Amino acid sequence: MKAIVTGGAGFIGSHMVDLLIKNGYEVTIIDNLANGQLSNIEHHKNVVKFVNVDIGNYGIGLEEYFDDVDYVFHYAALADIVPSINNPLQYHKANVDGTIRVLEASKKSKKLKKFIYAASSSCYGIPEVYPTPEASSIQPEYPYAHTKTVGEQYVMHWGQVYNMPVISMRFFNVYGVRHRTSGTYGAVFGVFLAQLLNNKPLTIVGDGKQTRDFTYVTDIVDACYLASQSDISNEIFNVGSDNTYSINYLVELLGGKKQYIPKRPGEPDCTYADISKIKTKLGWSPKINFEKGVQIMLNNIEQWREAPVWDENSIKDATKDWFECLGDDKC
């Protein structure tokens, strides 16, 4: 079976690659390394194909990589709130134009069994109902959330118009090993890990009483894999932990000094997924509880300090037998 993972060198995508390789799939990774790290997938370099390309660039042929592909897992995207406010066109290119290009390439495969889209719980904005079901109002608060929502709309529309077997998975606050620590405005886990590694206080936005539905990354990819193997198509599922936890509790588990900073606009006081739909229709439920997940990360924290820095020459040297470049992206 052949699978493509866009964004496969990234945090969530690389875990999806792990699971697919474990299950005997032939995997092609498409990633421009904007957020991804080759160190996330180097252990698979003898069994995967890596294509370095920006999926948002028109005029570069993607279709050849999708010939006879059975499954497409589309994770490639730009994330983070503040950068999306400052660079909305860049986010539109990556998250909307990129999604359309991947859909069009996937459409050409005669063997396509499932297209899985990594959507975001940020589509709900500041929800009116907790736990938040899939039928809740869609009201994104900032460009990142909007572009991910528009991407989902395109996915569902392509499924309807072109009879493509698509499923959109709305992720809630994903964390785990390989979490990205770069960027001032990244997800809270990445920011805290970077601060721990540099012996700096953990910066808590607001009073820290806000809660998040922290979902461990292997639970996320298990849900995606289960969705891909199902007979269900043209559906949207929340993927969450079945609970919600305060930032103050996270800081307590991580340890370290604390520093409170002003609350940012557009961020909800709570994220909490209603996952009854995915439980009922796919028989999925999370396996890693919050305390265990945080401990796994602390046990592996040194991996972030030791992660290699890749420049263009080291990329060429390390990947010369499995790396292919399409266009001018870090080639």
N, C-alpha and C positions, 0 to 999 in steps of 0.2 A: 504494500500500500504506500502511496506517495502523499506526502503532506508538505505544505508550505507554511512557514511561520514568518509573517512580517513582524519586524521588531524583535526577532528571535535572539538577538544579542542583549536585549534589555532585561530588566528585572523579572517581569512576569513571563515574557516570551521565552527566556532561557529555561525556565522551569517547565514550560510547555514542551520545549525541545527535549528535555530530560525524559519526560513521561512518554513522548512519542518514540524516542530511541529505545527506551525500556520495553515498549510494546512492539518492537520490530519494524517500525516505519522507516521508509527512505525519506529523509528530511532535507529540504532546501530552506535556508534562512535568507531572508531579504531584509537588509538593515543598512542605514547610512551612518550608523554609529554617532548620531546626534546625542542620544542618551545611552546607547548600549555600550558594552565593554566586551572586547574579544576574550578577556579573561573569564567571562561568564560561560563561554562555550568552547574554550580551548580543549577541554577534556573530550570533546566530540569531534575534533578536527579530522580524525581518520574516517569518520562515517557520515559527515554532513557536507553539503555544498553551501558555501557562503557567497551571496551576491551583494556587493556594496553598491547601493543605488538609492537615490532619493525618489521615493514613489510619487512625490508631488510634482516632479518635473515632467512636463508633457514633451512628446517627441522622442522619448526613449522607450524602446520596445520592451515591455514586460512579458508579453504573451508567450514567448518561447519557453519560459520557466514554468508556465501553467499547463502545458500540454499534458493531457492524461493525468492531471493531479486529482487525487481522490478527496482531499480535505484541505481547506484553507483556514488558518487561524490568523485573524488580522488584529495584531496588537500594536503595530507601528503608529506612533502618535507623539505629538508634543504635549507635555503636561504642565502643571503649575498655574496658579491664578494670576499673580502680578505680571509675570512675563507675557501672558496672553493679553492683558490689558494694554501693555506697552507695545506689543507686536501682533495685533490682530490679523494682519494679512499673512504673516508667516504661519500662524496657527491655522488659518483657513486653508492655506496651501497644503500643509501637512495632514491635517485631520479631515478635511472635506475633499479637496482635490485628490489627495492620496487615496482616500477610501474609494472614490469613484474609479480611479485608475485600477485599483486592485479588483474591484467588482467586475469591471470590463474584461480584465485579463482572465479572471476566474470563470466568467461566463463562457469563454471559449473552450473550456475543458468539457469533453463529452462524458467524462467519468465522474464529474463532481458529485460527491455524496452529501457534503455539508460545508457551508461557509459560516464560520463562527466569528462574530464581531465583538470586540472588547469595548463595551459601552461604559458609561460612568454614572454613578448615583448622583453626581452633581447636576444631572438633568432636572432633578426635583427641586433645586434651589433651596429655599427655606420651606420644608414640607409643612403641610397643614395637618397631617396624620402620622402618628407613630404607633407601632412600626409602619413603615411606608410601603404600601403595595404598588404593584406595577401600574395600576389604573389611576394613580395619583396624578395631579396636575403637573405638567411639564413647564417649568419656569426657571430656566438657567439664569444665573446671576452675573456671569462674566464670560468673556469670549471663549476660554477653554471649554467651559461647560456647554456653551452654545454650539461650538464646532463639533464636539462629540455627539451632541443631540442631532445635529443636521446629518452627521455621518450615519447615525443609526437610522434616520428617516430614509436616507438613500438605500441603505442595506435592505430595509423592509420593502421599499418601493421596487427595487430590483427583484426581490423575491416574488412580488406580486405580478409585475409586468413581464418578467422574463422566466418565470417559473423556476427560479433558483431556490434550492433548499437552504434557507438562511435562518440563523438564530442569533439574537442579540442578547448578550449577557451584561447586565448592569452591575459592575463591581462596586463594593463598598469598602473603602479604606484598606487597601491591600498592604500587608507588611510581611517581612520575612527575610531570610538569608539572600544576599545580593541586592538588597534595597539600595537604591541610589542615594548617595550622601552629598552629591554636589548641588549647588544652588541654594541661595538664601531663602527662597520662597517655596521650597519643595514640601513634600508631605512631611508630617510631623515626625515620623519615625526616622526618616533620613536626616532631618535637621538635628534631632537629638543624638543620633549615632555619631554624626560629625562632631558635635559638641563634646560628647563623651571622649572620643578619641583625642581631642585637642585640649582636654582638661578645662573646658569652659562650662559655665553654668547653663542649664537647660532653660531655654527661653520659652516661657509659657504665655501664649496669647490670651489676653483677658484674665479672668480669675481662675481658669483651669477647670471650672466646673462643667464646661461643655463636654459632651460625650460623643464618641465615635464608634461605629460598628466595625471594629478592627477585625479583618478577615485574613487568615494565614494563607500565604501564596500557594502552598500545595493543595489546599482546599479549593482555591480558585481554579487551578488548572485541572483538578479532578472533575469539577463541575463542567468545565468546557469539554473535556474529553467525553464525559458521559453524554452531554448534549450532542456531540458529534456522532456518537454511535447509536443514537435513538432514531426512531421513525418520525419524530416530531420536527416540523419545519414552520417557518414564518411565525415564530413565537419570541417573546421577550421575557427574560427571567432576571429577577434580582438574585445576586449571589452575596450573601452576608454571613455573619457569624452566629446569628440568632440571639444576639445580645448587644449591649452598648456599654462603653466604659469611659470613665472620665479621664481627661488629660492628667489631672492630679494623681489618679491611680496609676497611670502609665509611668509617671515620674517616680512614684513610690517604688514601683517594680524595678525601674532602671537604676535608681540611686543617683547620687550626685547633687550638686548645688542647683538652686533654682533662681530664675530671674523672670519677673513678670513684665510683659510688654503690652502696648495697647491692642485692643481687639481690632481686627480688620473687617471692613464692610463686606457684605455678601456671603459671609460664612455662617452656616446654621449653628444653632446651639446644640443640635443633636442630629446624628445620622443613625438610623436604625431600620434595617431592612425587614420587611415582611417576606419571609422566604417560604411561605406555605405553598405557593404555586410550584416552585421547583421541587419541593419535597414530594408533592402529590404527583406531579406529571413525570418527573425524572427519577424519583426515589433517592435524591441526593440530600445529604445533610453534612455539615462541617464536622471534622474529626479533631482538629487541633484547638484546644481551648486557649484563651488569651494568656493565661499565666505560663502555660507550657510554651506557647509561641514566643513570648518575650524571653524566656530562659534559653530557648534555642538560639535566638539572636545574640544574647549576651555570651553564650558559649562559643560563638563563632565571630565575635567582634573583631578579632585580630585580622580576619581575612580582609576587612576593609582597609586596614593600615598597610597590609602587604600586597594589595592589588597592584599589578604592574601598570605603569603609565605607557600607553602605546602612542608612538609617533608614526609618521608615514613610513619610515624605513623599517621599523620593527614590525609593522603590520605586513609589509611586503615579505620580509624574511620569514616570519612565523607562519604565514598563511599561503606561501607560494604554491603549495600543492592542492589547496582546497578553496582558495580565495579567487573570486572573479569580480571584475569591476565593470559596471555599466555606466558610462558617462564619466564625469569628472569629479566624482565624490571621493575625495581622499585616496585617489588612486596613485 
